[in-house]
Amino acid sequence: MASAAWLEEVKRVLAHVAASDATEVEFARQGLRVRIKRRPGARTIRVSPDGAAALAAEGAAVVAPLTGVFYRSNSPTTPPYVSEGDLVQPETVVGLIETMKIFNEVAAERRGRIVKILVESGQLVHAGDGLMVIDESAEQLAEQVEM
């Protein structure tokens, strides 16, 4: 298969799978074998420009740094890294994104309080999708109360 032709073939198959209700597809062509699996019921939340404005009014969004499956905890039996109402620091891990069997930590990247979680554990997210909203003013209020 020509060098760029395989990529076009994969894109075409992905488009067909995305438009269908298939949960698993496998195909092979001249040295190319692709297997696609989706989780039934998984859905992606996209933020429209109007939705982004609404999120901005609530606080700063933590966005997915890459495309993959988002997990709120490191295993199904452990509690989530963060919940709504939790205070976070920039280095606080708020979830994991699995891409190609590699788990990547997602950090809050700012101080504040988690006011809304936008995605569920096990959901496919794309780079730039909103994962949760942080109210940065809540952290400042907490500091003032502690003084």
HUPE-V163738 format. One record per residue. N is the residue number from 0. RES is the residue in one small letter. SS is DSSP state (A for helix, B for strand, O for the rest). PHI is phi in whole degrees, -180 to 180 (NA if undefined). Layout:
n=N res=RES ss=SS phi=PHI
n=N res=RES ss=SS phi=PHI
This chain:
n=0 res=m ss=O phi=NA
n=1 res=a ss=O phi=-59
n=2 res=s ss=O phi=-55
n=3 res=a ss=O phi=-92
n=4 res=a ss=A phi=-65
n=5 res=w ss=A phi=-65
n=6 res=l ss=A phi=-65
n=7 res=e ss=A phi=-63
n=8 res=e ss=A phi=-63
n=9 res=v ss=A phi=-64
n=10 res=k ss=A phi=-60
n=11 res=r ss=A phi=-64
n=12 res=v ss=A phi=-66
n=13 res=l ss=A phi=-60
n=14 res=a ss=A phi=-63
n=15 res=h ss=A phi=-66
n=16 res=v ss=A phi=-66
n=17 res=a ss=A phi=-62
n=18 res=a ss=O phi=-84
n=19 res=s ss=O phi=-110
n=20 res=d ss=O phi=-104
n=21 res=a ss=O phi=-63
n=22 res=t ss=O phi=-107
n=23 res=e ss=B phi=-151
n=24 res=v ss=B phi=-139
n=25 res=e ss=B phi=-138
n=26 res=f ss=B phi=-148
n=27 res=a ss=B phi=-139
n=28 res=r ss=B phi=-147
n=29 res=q ss=O phi=13
n=30 res=g ss=O phi=76
n=31 res=l ss=B phi=-122
n=32 res=r ss=B phi=-132
n=33 res=v ss=B phi=-127
n=34 res=r ss=B phi=-127
n=35 res=i ss=B phi=-120
n=36 res=k ss=B phi=-127
n=37 res=r ss=O phi=-123
n=38 res=r ss=O phi=-86
n=39 res=p ss=O phi=-60
n=40 res=g ss=O phi=84
n=41 res=a ss=O phi=-69
n=42 res=r ss=O phi=-138
n=43 res=t ss=O phi=-107
n=44 res=i ss=O phi=-100
n=45 res=r ss=O phi=-103
n=46 res=v ss=O phi=-102
n=47 res=s ss=O phi=-75
n=48 res=p ss=A phi=-56
n=49 res=d ss=A phi=-66
n=50 res=g ss=A phi=-65
n=51 res=a ss=A phi=-64
n=52 res=a ss=A phi=-65
n=53 res=a ss=A phi=-65
n=54 res=l ss=A phi=-64
n=55 res=a ss=A phi=-61
n=56 res=a ss=A phi=-68
n=57 res=e ss=A phi=-83
n=58 res=g ss=O phi=156
n=59 res=a ss=B phi=-92
n=60 res=a ss=B phi=-84
n=61 res=v ss=B phi=-90
n=62 res=v ss=B phi=-109
n=63 res=a ss=O phi=-67
n=64 res=p ss=O phi=-77
n=65 res=l ss=O phi=-156
n=66 res=t ss=O phi=-87
n=67 res=g ss=B phi=168
n=68 res=v ss=B phi=-97
n=69 res=f ss=B phi=-89
n=70 res=y ss=B phi=-127
n=71 res=r ss=O phi=-83
n=72 res=s ss=O phi=-140
n=73 res=n ss=O phi=-85
n=74 res=s ss=O phi=-161
n=75 res=p ss=O phi=-64
n=76 res=t ss=O phi=-100
n=77 res=t ss=O phi=-105
n=78 res=p ss=O phi=-67
n=79 res=p ss=O phi=-64
n=80 res=y ss=O phi=-58
n=81 res=v ss=O phi=-140
n=82 res=s ss=O phi=-131
n=83 res=e ss=O phi=-58
n=84 res=g ss=O phi=99
n=85 res=d ss=O phi=-73
n=86 res=l ss=B phi=-86
n=87 res=v ss=B phi=-131
n=88 res=q ss=O phi=-111
n=89 res=p ss=O phi=-56
n=90 res=e ss=O phi=-91
n=91 res=t ss=O phi=-65
n=92 res=v ss=B phi=-77
n=93 res=v ss=B phi=-109
n=94 res=g ss=B phi=174
n=95 res=l ss=B phi=-128
n=96 res=i ss=B phi=-122
n=97 res=e ss=B phi=-93
n=98 res=t ss=B phi=-133
n=99 res=m ss=O phi=53
n=100 res=k ss=O phi=65
n=101 res=i ss=B phi=-114
n=102 res=f ss=B phi=-96
n=103 res=n ss=B phi=-111
n=104 res=e ss=B phi=-72
n=105 res=v ss=B phi=-112
n=106 res=a ss=B phi=-100
n=107 res=a ss=O phi=-64
n=108 res=e ss=O phi=65
n=109 res=r ss=O phi=-162
n=110 res=r ss=O phi=-94
n=111 res=g ss=B phi=154
n=112 res=r ss=B phi=-116
n=113 res=i ss=B phi=-69
n=114 res=v ss=B phi=-106
n=115 res=k ss=B phi=-156
n=116 res=i ss=B phi=-105
n=117 res=l ss=O phi=-95
n=118 res=v ss=O phi=-129
n=119 res=e ss=O phi=-99
n=120 res=s ss=O phi=-63
n=121 res=g ss=O phi=90
n=122 res=q ss=B phi=-92
n=123 res=l ss=B phi=-72
n=124 res=v ss=B phi=-126
n=125 res=h ss=O phi=-113
n=126 res=a ss=O phi=-52
n=127 res=g ss=O phi=97
n=128 res=d ss=O phi=-68
n=129 res=g ss=B phi=-72
n=130 res=l ss=B phi=-104
n=131 res=m ss=B phi=-160
n=132 res=v ss=B phi=-119
n=133 res=i ss=B phi=-115
n=134 res=d ss=B phi=-91
n=135 res=e ss=A phi=-72
n=136 res=s ss=A phi=-71
n=137 res=a ss=A phi=-63
n=138 res=e ss=A phi=-68
n=139 res=q ss=A phi=-65
n=140 res=l ss=A phi=-64
n=141 res=a ss=A phi=-64
n=142 res=e ss=A phi=-63
n=143 res=q ss=A phi=-66
n=144 res=v ss=A phi=-68
n=145 res=e ss=A phi=-70
n=146 res=m ss=O phi=-68
